[in-house]
């Protein structure tokens, strides 16, 4: 839909809108009865165009794995909220990546049928991560994720670093996947990397203050590696992290993040080790369940009878 544009490029909103509308007019004339659109915002824009006074209406399904609904209903941005309410009148179903997205849809957009699916970790990836040993005695934190800095909570992570250094002067934060970070002695930004395992092995903490991040695989992978995650309550994996320890799920507040992480570093070595082991066990159980989850095919086929 966006042609040869790279996700690493900052695509103007005007160009995105034009691409969405162009695709919508093509799909409007399609003989297909069911259309799955990846991305909540593209679906909200395209669905009204496809189905407005269309003699051959389509069952439009959105694959929702982004922060659009968080911005609309939690951040309370009026334009986003209005777009969501209009767009979802023409959307009949959603494949929600994680339970946080599903909850936002059910609460704010009633009438939309929802099925939840979770990201999977390949068996090879699972084994390679499980073989790692984190540096639980270090004061090293890692944040993994490109895209929107607001979405990933970069501001909270950097503020937390400043706060925690008052107690742990050797604390360091490494941000992977980003090209917009000004490096400092205690803040590293290697940019896009092919292999995150060396950074996981050299860290004790993964910090992820997400704002509507649906179900970040980085958190699951860190847990498989035994790195202890500290996530916001608006990170989809918060439900998984709570199974290890509810104190690892934190409000969107830099001072509170720093306080909880400092408490972890002040624990006895055996307590930190126990949390690390707990992370591995919970993540392994999740990976096994995700590998066995049912196909979305029956969910999609259910709409073919109506259209």
N, C-alpha and C positions, 0 to 999 in steps of 0.2 A: 504493500500500500504506500509506503514511503520510499519506494524505489531503492536506489543504491546508497541512500543516506546511512551513515553509521551512527550507532547509539552514542558514540563518543563526541559527535558533533551537536552543537546547539542549534536545533532546527527552529526557525521562526514560526510562531503560532499561525501566521497567515498561510505559510506553506503547508503546514500540517492540515489546517482546515480545508484547503483546496484539495489536498490528497484524499481526505476523508469523504468530501462531497463527490469527487470524481468516482471514487470506488462505490459510493452509495448509489449513484445513478446507474452504474453498471449492474450492480446487484439487484436493483429494482426490477430490471428486465429479465433477470435470471429465471430459469425454469425450476430452480431448486426450491424446495418447500422449507428447508431448515438452513439457516445461516448462523454460523458461529463466528463472532467477532472478538478477537483478542484485544483486551484493553477496555477499561470502563469508559473513559472519555471518548474514544472513537465510537464505541457502541452507542453512547448517549447522543452523539451528534448524528450518526448514520441511521439509526433506527427510525426516527420520524421521517426522514427523506425516503427510506425504502418502503415504508408501509403507509404513508399518508395518501389516502384515497387511491390505493393500489388495488386493481381488480384481481391481482394475484398476490394477496398478502403472504408474508413469510413468517415462519416461527423464528424469531431472532433470539439467540442465546449469547450472553456475554461471558467471556472467560475473564473473571475479575481477580487480578493479582497485583493491584497497585493501590495508591493512596487517594484515589479520586473521591471515594465515599467518605474517607476520614476528613478530607478537606471540606466536603460539603456539609457533613452532619456533626462533626466533632469540633473542627476549627470554625464551623458556622460561617462559611463564606457564602454570601447570599447568591452570587452568580452561579457558583458551583451547585448549590442546593437547588436552585430553580432549574438548572440544566438537568440535574439528576431526576427531579420529579417529572419533568416533561419527557425526557428521553425514555425513562422506564415505563411510561404508558404504552410504549411500542415494543417493549422487551418483555418476553414471556418467561424467560428462564435464565438462570445464572449458574455457572460453574465457579464456585467460590474456592479460592486457594486458601484454605485454613478457616477456622471457626470464627475469627474476628471479622472477616469480610462478610461471612454468612450472617452473623449477628446484626451487623449494620444494615444489611439488605432487609432482613426480616423485620427489624424494628422500624425502619424509616420508609421502606418501599413495599408495603404489604401487597400481596397478590402476585408477587414474583416467585415462581417456583425455584427452589435452590437445592443444589447438591454440592456437598463438600468433598474436595479432593486435596491431598497433601503431596508435596514434592517428594520425589524418590531419590535415594542415594544408591548408586550402582554398587554391586558387590565388590568390585575391584577397589572402588573409592573407599568403601566402608573398611576394607581390610587395611589399606594403606594408612588411613587416619587412625584406626585403632592401634596401630603399631607405634604411633608417636608417643613421646614422653614430654609433657609440658614442663616449663621451668617454674614450678610452683613456689620456689624460694625467691624468684625475681620480682621486681616491681615494674614489670613491663606489661603494658596493655596494648591490644591490637583492635583496630576497627576495620572491618572489611565491607566495602561497598561503594560503587560509583553512583552516578545519577544525581538526583537532587540532594544538595547538602542539607536542606530543611527536612526532607524525608528521612534521611539517615541520622539526623540529630547531631550533625557535626559541631554546631555551636555549643551544645550541652557537653559533648565529649571534651572539647578543648577547654571549656570553663572548668570542668571537673579536674582536668590535669593541673590547672593553676591552683585549685584549692588543695588537692591532695599532696602537692609538692611541699606545702607548708609542714607536713608531717613526714613525708618521704621525699627528701630532696633529690634522690636518684630516680624517681619515677619517670618513665618514658612512655610515650604513646606513638604507635606506628599506624598510619592510615594507608590501607591498601586500596587500589582501584581508583584513586583520585589524582587529578592533574591540576587541581585548583588550590593546593595547600602550600603555603609559604613555610618551608622547613626552618626549624629552630633546633638548638642543641638537644632539647627534650621532646621534639616533635618531628618525626620522620615521615616522609611521604615518597615511597619508591614508585608510586604511580601504578600503572597496570602491570601485574606480574602474572607469569604463567603458573607458578607454583607457590601456593600459600603455606605449604607445610613447614618450611624453615621458620616462618614468622609465628606460626602456632607453637612450634617447639620451643621458641625463645620467649614465650609469653606465659603469664599465669592467669591473665584476665582477657576476655573478649568484652568490649563495651559496645552496646548497641542501643542508643536512646532513640529508637525509631518512632516516627510520627505516621502511623498508619501503614507501616511496612507489613505486608500481608502474611508472609511466612518465610523469612529470610533463611536460605539454605546455609548461609555462613554460620548461623547460630548452631544449627544441627551439626555441622562439620567440626566446629570448635568443641562441642560437647563430646563428639566421638573421639577427639584427640585429647580429651581430659582437661581442656582449657575451660575455666569456669566463666560462664556468661553472666553479665549484668545487663538486663534489658529493661526497656520502659514497659509500662502497662499497655501501651499502644503499639507494641510489636507483637505480631501474630503468634510467634513462638513463646510468648509469655506463659501460655497454658502448659506448654511442655516444661519450661524452666521451673515453674512452680512445683512440679513433681519432685524436683531435686531439693529446693528450698524456697519458700515464698519470699524470703528476704532478698532473693536475686532479681525480683521484679520490682521496679522502682518508679515513682512518679517522675514526670518530665521536669526534673529540677536538678541542676548541676551540683548544688551543695549536698543533696541527698545521695546522689550517685557517689560523690567523693566519700561521704560518710560510710556508706555500705562497703565500698571497695577497701577503704582503710581498715574497717573492721575485719575484712577477710585477710588482709596482709598481717594483721595483728594476732590472728589465730595461731594456735600451736600447729606445728608442721603436720601432725597426724590428723588434725581437723581439716586442714586444707586438702590433704590427701583424700580424706573421706568424701569431701565434696566433689573432688575430681573423679573419683571412682563412681559416685552417684550419677554424675553427668554422663559418663560413658554408658552406664547401665540403662538409663532412661532413653538416651539417644539410640542405643542399639535396639531397644524394644520398639521405639518409634519406627526405625528404619525397616524392621521386619514387618510391622503392621502396614506401613505404607506400600511395601512391595506386594502385599496380598490384597490391597484394596480393589474393589470391583471397577470394571470399566464404566465409563460414562455413556456407553452406547445405549443401554436400556433407557436412560434418562432422556437422551435425544430422540430415540425412536418413539417415545410416548407422545411427542408433539406432532409426529407425522400423521396421526389419526385425526388431529384437529385441523390440519391445513391441507 
